[in-house]
Amino acid sequence: MATTYEHIAQNKRRTVLLVLLFPITFALFTWLVLWGFFGLAHGDTAVQTRPQTRAVRMADGSVRHIQTSSSVPAKSGLQTASEWMMYIGPLCWLGAMIWILIAYYSGDKMLLRSAGAIEIHQEDQPEIYRLVENLCITRGLPVPRIYIMDDNSLNAFATGRDPQHASIAFTKGIVQKLDRAELEGVAAHELAHVENRDIRLMLITVAGISFFTMLAEICFRAAASSSRRSNKNNGNAALLFLVMGFICMIYGYVIAPLIRLALSRRREFQADATAALTTRNPGALANALLKISGDSRVEALDKRESMAAMCIENPLKKAGLFSSLSGLLSTHPPIEARVAALREMDGRI
C-alpha cells in the first residue's frame, strides 16, 4: 500500500488532471454532438443555393436590378460544428475555470450548507471536540471545523481544500449510536482524507459535476424563455439553448460521474488503514462500518448524488435498478471488503 506522502503526491497530480480533464472532455463531447446534429440537419446536400441581386445597365442607360441565384458548396456538419465550437468552447472553458475557482475557495461552505450541517464549538460538544483534537495532535494536523447534520442516520464526511481549511461533518445519529472507540475510528478516517488531500480532489470533482448540471438547467430555462417569442432569430436561439442544455445534462449526469468513478476507490482503503494506525484499534472502525452500512442514508443528500463519494459510506437511497448491480458503478468499495481488511490488521498493530 502506498505511503501517506505518495498518496498526497498522487492526489495532487489527479487534481491537476481533473481541472484539465473536465473542460477538455466537455469540449470534445460538445463538438461530437454538434457534428452529429448538423450532419443530420444538412443531410446529403452537396450544394447550397444563395440568392443574389445583380445590377444590369440597359441600352437606354438605365440600371435594373435582377434577382439571380448561385450555387456554392454547402458546409458539412463537421465544418459547421467546428465553427460553433470556436465560440462555445472558449466560453465553456472560461465558465468552468471561474466555477472551479469559486468552488475551490468557497465550495466547502456550499456543500456543508446543502447538507444542512451546523458548526459546533468546544463549548457545544466538548467530547466530540476533544476526540477530534486528540486525533489531530497524534497526526500533526490543525483541528478542522466540526459540523453536525440533523439526521438520525449514520454517516460523516470531510471537505475543504487543504488541512488548514478543512471541515468534518457528522450526522446526529452517528454521534449518538456509536460508542467512543467507534466514533474515534470514524473521525480518524475522515482526518485521513484531510491529511491525504482526498478532500481537495473530491471538492474539484463535485464542483465540476455540479457546474455542468447547473449549466444544463440555465440553458433549458433560456430555451423556454426564447421559445415564447415568435420571431425567427429567437426560434434559432431557443434551439441552440435546447441543444446545449441536453449536452450539459448528458455530460453532467453521465460522462462526468464516469470520470469520478475512474478515480481510484483505493482512497477508502487507504483512509481506513491510516485511521487504524492512528487509533491502534482497527476492530472499532470495522464495527463502526458495519453499523453505518445498515443506516447510511442522509435525506439531505438524496438530490446531491455528486456528494456521495465524499461520505464514509454511500448516503443515497439504495433502491432501483443500479442498486442490484455489482459494485462497478459504486463510489465506495464494498463494506465487506473494507471490514475484512481491517479485521486482518486487527492484532498486528
C-alpha positions as CSV (number, residue, x, y, z in Angstrom):
1,M,0.0,0.0,0.0
2,A,1.2,3.5,-0.9
3,T,2.6,5.7,1.9
4,T,0.8,8.8,3.0
5,Y,3.3,11.0,1.2
6,E,2.9,9.0,-2.0
7,H,-0.8,9.2,-1.7
8,I,-0.7,13.0,-1.2
9,A,1.6,13.4,-4.3
10,Q,-0.7,11.2,-6.3
11,N,-3.8,13.2,-5.3
12,K,-2.1,16.5,-6.3
13,R,-1.4,15.1,-9.8
14,R,-5.0,13.9,-10.0
15,T,-6.4,17.3,-9.0
16,V,-4.4,19.0,-11.8
17,L,-5.6,16.3,-14.2
18,L,-9.2,16.8,-13.2
19,V,-9.0,20.6,-13.7
20,L,-7.8,20.0,-17.2
21,L,-10.0,16.9,-18.0
22,F,-13.4,18.4,-17.3
23,P,-13.3,21.2,-19.9
24,I,-11.3,19.2,-22.4
25,T,-13.7,16.2,-22.4
26,F,-16.7,18.5,-22.4
27,A,-15.4,20.4,-25.4
28,L,-14.8,17.1,-27.3
29,F,-18.2,15.8,-26.3
30,T,-19.9,19.0,-27.4
31,W,-18.1,19.0,-30.7
32,L,-19.1,15.4,-31.4
33,V,-22.8,16.1,-30.6
34,L,-22.9,19.3,-32.7
35,W,-21.2,17.4,-35.6
36,G,-23.9,14.7,-35.5
37,F,-26.7,17.3,-35.1
38,F,-25.6,19.5,-38.0
39,G,-24.7,16.4,-40.1
40,L,-28.3,15.2,-39.8
41,A,-29.7,18.7,-40.3
42,H,-27.7,19.2,-43.6
43,G,-28.4,15.7,-44.9
44,D,-26.7,14.9,-48.2
45,T,-26.9,18.4,-49.6
46,A,-23.8,18.9,-51.7
47,V,-24.5,22.5,-52.8
48,Q,-26.3,25.4,-51.3
49,T,-28.3,28.0,-53.4
50,R,-27.8,31.6,-52.5
51,P,-30.0,34.5,-53.9
52,Q,-28.0,37.4,-55.4
53,T,-29.0,40.8,-56.7
54,R,-27.1,41.9,-59.9
55,A,-27.2,45.4,-61.4
56,V,-27.5,45.4,-65.2
57,R,-27.2,48.6,-67.3
58,M,-29.8,48.7,-70.1
59,A,-29.4,50.1,-73.6
60,D,-31.1,53.3,-72.7
61,G,-28.6,53.9,-69.9
62,S,-30.9,52.9,-67.0
63,V,-29.9,50.4,-64.4
64,R,-32.0,47.4,-63.5
65,H,-31.6,45.1,-60.5
66,I,-32.1,41.5,-61.4
67,Q,-32.5,38.7,-58.9
68,T,-30.4,35.7,-59.6
69,S,-29.1,32.7,-57.7
70,S,-25.8,30.9,-57.5
71,S,-24.8,27.5,-56.2
72,V,-22.0,27.2,-53.7
73,P,-20.7,24.1,-51.9
74,A,-22.7,23.5,-48.8
75,K,-20.9,23.4,-45.4
76,S,-20.6,20.0,-44.0
77,G,-21.8,19.1,-40.4
78,L,-18.1,18.9,-39.4
79,Q,-17.4,22.4,-40.7
80,T,-20.4,23.9,-39.0
81,A,-19.7,22.2,-35.7
82,S,-16.1,23.4,-35.8
83,E,-17.3,27.0,-36.4
84,W,-19.7,26.8,-33.5
85,M,-17.1,25.4,-31.2
86,M,-14.9,28.5,-31.9
87,Y,-17.5,30.4,-29.9
88,I,-18.9,27.9,-27.5
89,G,-15.6,26.2,-26.5
90,P,-13.8,29.3,-25.0
91,L,-17.0,30.4,-23.2
92,C,-17.5,27.0,-21.6
93,W,-13.8,26.7,-20.7
94,L,-13.8,30.2,-19.1
95,G,-17.1,29.4,-17.2
96,A,-15.7,26.1,-15.9
97,M,-12.5,27.7,-14.7
98,I,-14.3,30.5,-12.9
99,W,-16.7,28.0,-11.3
100,I,-13.8,25.7,-10.2
101,L,-12.0,28.7,-8.6
102,I,-15.2,29.7,-6.8
103,A,-15.7,26.1,-5.6
104,Y,-12.0,25.8,-4.6
105,Y,-12.3,28.7,-2.2
106,S,-16.0,28.5,-1.2
107,G,-17.1,25.1,-2.3
108,D,-16.8,23.5,1.2
109,K,-19.2,26.1,2.7
110,M,-21.7,25.4,-0.1
111,L,-21.5,21.7,0.4
112,L,-21.9,22.0,4.2
113,R,-24.9,24.3,3.7
114,S,-26.5,22.0,1.2
115,A,-26.1,19.1,3.7
116,G,-27.8,21.2,6.4
117,A,-24.7,21.0,8.6
118,I,-24.4,23.3,11.6
119,E,-21.0,24.2,13.0
120,I,-20.3,23.3,16.7
121,H,-17.7,24.6,19.1
122,Q,-15.9,23.2,22.0
123,E,-18.5,24.5,24.5
124,D,-21.3,22.9,22.5
125,Q,-20.0,19.3,22.2
126,P,-16.8,19.1,24.3
127,E,-16.5,15.3,24.0
128,I,-16.5,15.3,20.2
129,Y,-14.2,18.3,20.0
130,R,-11.7,16.7,22.4
131,L,-11.9,13.5,20.5
132,V,-11.1,15.2,17.1
133,E,-8.5,17.4,18.8
134,N,-6.6,14.5,20.2
135,L,-6.5,12.7,16.9
136,C,-5.2,15.9,15.2
137,I,-2.4,16.1,17.8
138,T,-1.5,12.5,17.0
139,R,-1.4,13.1,13.2
140,G,0.2,16.6,13.5
141,L,-2.8,18.3,11.9
142,P,-4.6,21.5,12.7
143,V,-8.1,21.0,14.2
144,P,-10.7,21.2,11.5
145,R,-14.1,22.9,11.9
146,I,-16.6,20.4,13.2
147,Y,-20.2,20.3,12.0
148,I,-23.3,18.3,12.9
149,M,-26.1,17.3,10.4
150,D,-29.6,17.0,11.8
151,D,-30.1,13.4,10.6
152,N,-30.6,10.3,12.6
153,S,-28.7,8.1,10.1
154,L,-25.1,7.1,10.5
155,N,-22.7,8.9,8.2
156,A,-19.9,11.5,8.0
157,F,-17.7,13.4,5.5
158,A,-14.8,15.7,5.3
159,T,-14.3,18.6,2.9
160,G,-12.1,21.6,2.3
161,R,-9.1,22.5,0.1
162,D,-6.3,21.6,2.5
163,P,-5.7,20.7,6.2
164,Q,-5.7,24.4,7.2
165,H,-9.1,24.9,5.7
166,A,-10.8,21.6,6.4
167,S,-14.2,20.7,7.9
168,I,-15.6,17.4,9.2
169,A,-19.4,16.8,9.4
170,F,-21.1,14.1,11.4
171,T,-24.7,13.1,11.4
172,K,-26.5,13.4,14.7
173,G,-27.2,9.7,14.5
174,I,-23.6,8.6,14.2
175,V,-22.7,10.7,17.3
176,Q,-25.5,9.1,19.4
177,K,-25.4,5.5,18.2
178,L,-21.6,4.7,18.1
179,D,-19.5,4.2,21.2
180,R,-16.5,6.3,21.7
181,A,-13.9,3.9,20.2
182,E,-16.1,3.5,17.1
183,L,-16.7,7.3,16.7
184,E,-12.9,7.8,17.1
185,G,-12.3,5.4,14.2
186,V,-14.8,7.3,12.0
187,A,-13.2,10.7,12.9
188,A,-9.7,9.2,12.2
189,H,-10.9,8.0,8.8
190,E,-12.2,11.5,7.9
191,L,-9.0,13.1,9.2
192,A,-7.0,10.7,6.9
193,H,-8.9,12.1,3.9
194,V,-7.9,15.6,5.1
195,E,-4.2,14.5,5.5
196,N,-4.1,12.7,2.2
197,R,-5.7,15.7,0.4
198,D,-8.6,13.5,-0.8
199,I,-10.8,16.4,0.3
200,R,-9.4,18.7,-2.4
201,L,-9.7,16.1,-5.1
202,M,-13.3,15.4,-4.3
203,L,-14.1,19.1,-3.9
204,I,-12.9,19.7,-7.5
205,T,-14.8,16.6,-8.7
206,V,-18.1,17.7,-7.1
207,A,-17.6,21.3,-8.4
208,G,-17.0,20.0,-12.0
209,I,-20.1,17.8,-12.0
210,S,-22.4,20.5,-10.4
211,F,-21.2,23.1,-12.9
212,F,-22.5,21.2,-15.9
213,T,-25.7,20.2,-14.3
214,M,-26.3,23.8,-13.3
215,L,-25.5,25.0,-16.8
216,A,-28.0,22.5,-18.3
217,E,-30.7,24.0,-16.1
218,I,-29.8,27.5,-17.2
219,C,-29.8,26.5,-20.9
220,F,-33.3,24.9,-20.6
221,R,-34.7,28.0,-18.9
222,A,-33.2,30.2,-21.6
223,A,-34.7,27.9,-24.3
224,A,-38.1,28.2,-22.7
225,S,-37.8,31.9,-22.5
226,S,-36.7,32.3,-26.1
227,S,-39.4,30.0,-27.4
228,R,-42.2,32.3,-26.1
229,R,-41.2,34.9,-28.7
230,S,-42.3,34.4,-32.2
231,N,-39.6,35.8,-34.5
232,K,-37.1,33.5,-36.3
233,N,-34.0,34.6,-34.5
234,N,-35.5,33.8,-31.1
235,G,-36.5,30.4,-32.5
236,N,-32.9,29.7,-33.5
237,A,-31.7,30.8,-30.1
238,A,-34.2,28.5,-28.4
239,L,-32.9,25.6,-30.5
240,L,-29.3,26.4,-29.6
241,F,-30.1,26.6,-25.9
242,L,-32.1,23.4,-26.0
243,V,-29.2,21.5,-27.7
244,M,-26.7,22.9,-25.3
245,G,-29.0,22.0,-22.4
246,F,-29.1,18.4,-23.5
247,I,-25.3,18.3,-24.0
248,C,-24.7,19.7,-20.5
249,M,-27.3,17.4,-18.9
250,I,-25.8,14.2,-20.5
251,Y,-22.3,15.3,-19.7
252,G,-23.2,16.3,-16.1
253,Y,-25.3,13.2,-15.3
254,V,-23.5,10.5,-17.3
255,I,-20.0,11.4,-18.5
256,A,-18.6,13.5,-15.6
257,P,-19.7,10.8,-13.0
258,L,-17.8,8.3,-15.0
259,I,-14.7,10.5,-14.7
260,R,-15.4,10.5,-10.9
261,L,-15.6,6.7,-10.9
262,A,-12.3,6.5,-12.7
263,L,-10.7,7.9,-9.6
264,S,-9.3,5.0,-7.5
265,R,-11.6,3.8,-4.8
266,R,-8.5,2.7,-3.0
267,R,-8.6,6.0,-1.2
268,E,-11.2,4.5,1.2
269,F,-8.9,1.5,2.0
270,Q,-6.0,4.0,2.5
271,A,-8.1,6.1,4.8
272,D,-9.3,3.0,6.8
273,A,-5.7,1.8,7.1
274,T,-4.5,5.3,8.2
275,A,-7.3,5.5,10.8
276,A,-6.4,2.0,12.2
277,L,-2.8,3.0,12.6
278,T,-3.8,6.3,14.3
279,T,-6.2,4.7,16.8
280,R,-4.4,1.4,17.1
281,N,-7.9,-0.1,17.0
282,P,-8.9,-1.4,13.6
283,G,-11.7,-3.6,15.1
284,A,-13.5,-0.5,16.4
285,L,-13.6,1.1,12.9
286,A,-14.7,-2.3,11.4
287,N,-17.6,-2.4,13.9
288,A,-18.5,1.2,13.1
289,L,-18.6,0.5,9.3
290,L,-20.9,-2.5,9.9
291,K,-23.3,-0.3,11.9
292,I,-23.1,2.6,9.3
293,S,-23.8,0.2,6.4
294,G,-27.2,-0.6,8.0
295,D,-28.4,3.0,8.1
296,S,-26.2,5.3,6.0
297,R,-28.8,7.2,4.0
298,V,-28.8,11.0,4.6
299,E,-32.0,12.5,3.3
300,A,-30.5,16.0,2.8
301,L,-28.1,14.4,0.2
302,D,-30.8,12.5,-1.8
303,K,-30.7,15.0,-4.6
304,R,-27.0,15.6,-4.4
305,E,-25.6,12.4,-5.8
306,S,-22.2,14.1,-6.6
307,M,-21.5,14.3,-2.9
308,A,-21.9,10.6,-2.3
309,A,-18.2,9.9,-2.8
310,M,-17.3,12.3,0.0
311,C,-19.1,10.3,2.7
312,I,-17.7,7.4,4.7
313,E,-20.4,5.2,3.1
314,N,-22.9,5.9,0.3
315,P,-25.5,8.3,1.7
316,L,-28.0,7.8,-1.1
317,K,-31.2,5.7,-1.1
318,K,-30.2,2.1,-2.0
319,A,-33.1,1.3,-4.4
320,G,-33.8,0.9,-8.1
321,L,-32.0,-0.8,-10.9
322,F,-28.4,0.1,-10.2
323,S,-28.5,-1.0,-6.6
324,S,-28.9,-4.6,-7.8
325,L,-25.7,-4.4,-9.9
326,S,-22.2,-5.2,-8.7
327,G,-20.0,-2.5,-7.1
328,L,-18.7,-1.4,-10.5
329,L,-20.7,1.8,-10.5
330,S,-20.4,2.4,-6.8
331,T,-18.4,5.3,-5.4
332,H,-17.2,3.1,-2.5
333,P,-15.7,-0.3,-2.3
334,P,-17.9,-2.9,-0.6
335,I,-18.2,-2.6,3.2
336,E,-17.4,-6.3,3.5
337,A,-14.0,-5.8,1.8
338,R,-13.2,-2.9,4.0
339,V,-14.2,-4.7,7.1
340,A,-12.2,-7.8,6.0
341,A,-9.1,-5.6,5.5
342,L,-9.5,-4.1,9.0
343,R,-10.0,-7.5,10.6
344,E,-6.8,-8.6,9.0
345,M,-5.0,-5.7,10.6
346,D,-6.5,-6.3,14.0
347,G,-3.9,-7.7,16.4
348,R,-1.0,-6.7,14.2
349,I,-0.7,-3.1,15.4
